[in-house]
Amino acid sequence: MTQLSVNINKVATIRNARGGNTPNVLQVALDCEKFGAQGITVHPRPDERHIRFSDVADLTGAVTTEFNIEGYPSDDFIQMVLDAKPAQVTLVPDGPDVLTSNAGWDTIANQELLKEVINIFKEAGIRTSIFVDADPEMVRFAKTTGTDRVELYTESYAEGYSDDKEKAIFPFIAAAKAAKEVGIGLNAGHDLSLENLRYFAENIPNLLEVSIGHALVSDALYYGLENTIALYLRELRPQEI
């Protein structure tokens, strides 16, 4: 079954709105694990507007499932990841002024940068993933960087799902096939939700992991965190015939 990694950035956003430590980011991460999540994802940014570098330090060693750190490979980010030694680092091409991730890497134009950074992490024993658009060419060139996986940027799928889900998912199926052809693992994330997750997971071959934050935390306001994680896990579970 595809693994669920819960992105807890939005929990940190709520905490930071008032200062203090409510909600407690570390406790939420541990509760997500207790409720069945198979991983925890964070995306610290230079201005620390949600997840702080100190949160990464607190989570390191406390998270017992897969710890995934996302971010742009600046020098301080690279050092933070090397200090934390998470199970996975996901490289995202967004600068400090970007509100949220809005594009995948151009794996051709950024080939040398990605090779250099990925080599640093692989020497430290950290699995690497590259955030890419649903473009088979970008997936194929990702392979040449040495990355272990790619993460498909799924915003366009989520936006097009309600109008024409078959059209919306078509490029993602092509990208997934390219990943299988070149022999790299496949993750996905961004705007996946209870509405669109099952169709995506059922139609994307060899999908190893989805990272979901905004929709899941929003749903938890209505359903509660434990129930919400159970609902997302149910959507990832193959339906019985």
HELIX and SHEET records of a PDB file:
HELIX    1   1 ASN A    9  ARG A   18  1                                  10    
HELIX    2   2 VAL A   25  LYS A   34  1                                  10    
HELIX    3   3 PHE A   53  LEU A   59  1                                   7    
HELIX    4   4 ASP A   75  ALA A   84  1                                  10    
HELIX    5   5 GLN A  111  GLU A  123  1                                  13    
HELIX    6   6 PRO A  136  LYS A  143  1                                   8    
HELIX    7   7 GLU A  155  GLY A  160  1                                   6    
HELIX    8   8 LYS A  165  VAL A  182  1                                  18    
HELIX    9   9 LEU A  197  ASN A  203  1                                   7    
HELIX   10  10 HIS A  214  TYR A  223  1                                  10    
HELIX   11  11 LEU A  225  LEU A  236  1                                  12    
SHEET    1   A 9 GLN A   3  ASN A   7  0                                        
SHEET    2   A 9 GLY A  39  VAL A  42  1                                        
SHEET    3   A 9 GLU A  66  GLY A  71  1                                        
SHEET    4   A 9 GLN A  88  LEU A  91  1                                        
SHEET    5   A 9 ARG A 127  VAL A 132  1                                        
SHEET    6   A 9 ARG A 149  TYR A 153  1                                        
SHEET    7   A 9 GLY A 185  GLY A 189  1                                        
SHEET    8   A 9 LEU A 207  ILE A 212  1                                        
SHEET    9   A 9 GLN A   3  ASN A   7  1                                        
END                                                                             
